[in-house]
Amino acid sequence: MGRDDVKAQIAERLSRSGTKWPRGASRIDGLGDEDVDLAELEGFVAGLASSYVDGGPLRVDRIHLSRRLAATFERTLASEEQEKLLDPYRREWRRIVELSELLAKTGKIRVEWTD
């Protein structure tokens, strides 16, 4: 996959983001601050992707993805109602991971998984 292909994919993933956070979700009992952590990570990764697509400088060389967040957003909840509430967060988590991996393909940024 060439550099232009990766850049086009990053730009396409960025265009999927909306303006409302969280997208269609609401507060989930027992979730804690993971939704806040996800929102911060989204802003960080989206900013890097936007800078890359626009040809701007990348002021960091790595993205830290949390195994704790991955476990939170990939777990199964007790009720169907809670599952529906968690789905927008899951989709956003997956989008962030996908965008991070695309940025890593540029060779300018590394992705590191942390505990």
Secondary structure, 3 states (H helix, E strand, C coil): CCHHHHHHHHHHHHHCCCCCCCCCCCCCCCCCCHHHHHHHHHHHHHHHHHHHHCCCCCCCCEEEEEHHHHHHHHCCCCCHHHHHHHHHHHHHHHHHHHHHHHHHHCCCCEEEEEC
